[in-house]
């Protein structure tokens, strides 16, 4: 049975960019996070009112709507109907607000979700646990699916033509057929609604998002989507009351994004805040900050000088400023602001040259400044791929800080670059199939992995000889089974509120195919639970784990 090295496939929650992947892992081209506006489109009703202050992990307040609105007062609403206006649990907590609506169409100056990071604002269409959601009939539940065509050609423009992700649409169809053959979900049949994106199109990510929005909310009505997009897409889904579930992401968003978008649930991904906090701890545990000679790529009796290379998206920048940079400073390794370099996202193949030039310029700056240790904050391997080629050309070999989203092993095994830049590389991983050599991730995964791949084999004829294409299939299984679990737990009325509560009630009981352990709950919508200290082993030219797994706690 093949393993799953998930590479060049993920498009979960990117801010901007074409999809160089397909649906689950590396080279998604632009990173996964996409911060949605802090106002507009309410998911479950009113904005925050005069609720109690929270701690960012959820609290209670009179008038909290369906567990999804911030804490507020029913009486303070401008147009609220009072439906479900009892003492609801408020997602994300937040500081005390002034006035807002419950189930209404407009809100006052709502409380800041998650400890006051962002203001509340206006809200959209009312939704309550008493109202059937969009895309739900007595016999069917309609699910939105985005398919990307011309993906291989798009990858070629970024130097990754030989990376495969299998037949994503066939995988999706197989899982719809499998679940329906088992009796469907909540007494209903699942029906896909497809929207096709062109990876080679010169359209902006916003334009593609708007077109997908029209497919799912104007031409059709869907209850949920299993595909991501940028902020325009997320905002549209939020306003329409559409659940967004995905298991294919490697890394996603930050705490602020989840607080602003409580209808987004990612089963196999981890938030930037949790990852960055754990990454610094993993680097410290593994003596990453010891001396290093960047010209020879080997240990030396020198003081570490740190640089950071990552994406220029708010959901990357905010947790760096809030979590990573302060943590590094506390360890005695402050990072000069000029050595935190952030790369713009890409809209398509037309941006390949500009993107490569930005990364090349960053390498020159790091080398000229004498940076000995470079932390890569990638989303899908694209920065890693481009950085590595430039660093080799410039004979620059700092000690790398890595994580699952840098996809070191997957890209190396695909024959895309040489091993030398990864000598001494250390960090934290959470995707065994992506992090480890082919076949070695299975020891961390269980029977759901084999069951998923067998379903795909029987229904599509696909067998997998590489970890990336297998990872795409595994992510589809987790997404679809997770979605089914949400609606089966939702009760007689199916809408975004009841489905989210269904997902949150899973807690640690969901058995995932793509990662070792998942945990969901109120205020915890990034389901990834375990991390592993990992390093590049020069002897085998491969990534290895140092531990058996540790919990990745809240940041």
Secondary structure as UniProt FT lines:
FT   TURN            12..13
FT   STRAND          59..62
FT   TURN            66..68
FT   HELIX           74..76
FT   TURN            83..84
FT   STRAND          87..90
FT   TURN            91..92
FT   HELIX           113..116
FT   TURN            129..130
FT   TURN            134..135
FT   STRAND          140..149
FT   HELIX           151..157
FT   TURN            158..159
FT   TURN            161..162
FT   HELIX           168..181
FT   TURN            182..183
FT   TURN            186..187
FT   STRAND          188..198
FT   TURN            199..200
FT   HELIX           205..214
FT   HELIX           215..219
FT   STRAND          224..225
FT   HELIX           231..240
FT   STRAND          243..246
FT   STRAND          251..252
FT   HELIX           255..260
FT   TURN            262..263
FT   STRAND          264..266
FT   STRAND          270..271
FT   HELIX           272..285
FT   TURN            286..289
FT   STRAND          292..293
FT   TURN            294..297
FT   STRAND          298..299
FT   STRAND          306..311
FT   HELIX           314..319
FT   HELIX           320..324
FT   HELIX           325..330
FT   TURN            331..332
FT   HELIX           337..339
FT   STRAND          340..343
FT   HELIX           349..351
FT   HELIX           352..368
FT   TURN            369..370
FT   STRAND          373..377
FT   HELIX           382..393
FT   TURN            394..395
FT   STRAND          399..403
FT   HELIX           404..406
FT   HELIX           408..413
FT   TURN            414..415
FT   HELIX           420..422
FT   TURN            423..424
FT   STRAND          426..429
FT   HELIX           432..435
FT   TURN            438..439
FT   HELIX           441..444
FT   HELIX           447..460
FT   HELIX           467..488
FT   HELIX           496..504
FT   TURN            505..508
FT   TURN            522..523
FT   STRAND          530..537
FT   TURN            538..541
FT   STRAND          542..545
FT   STRAND          550..551
//
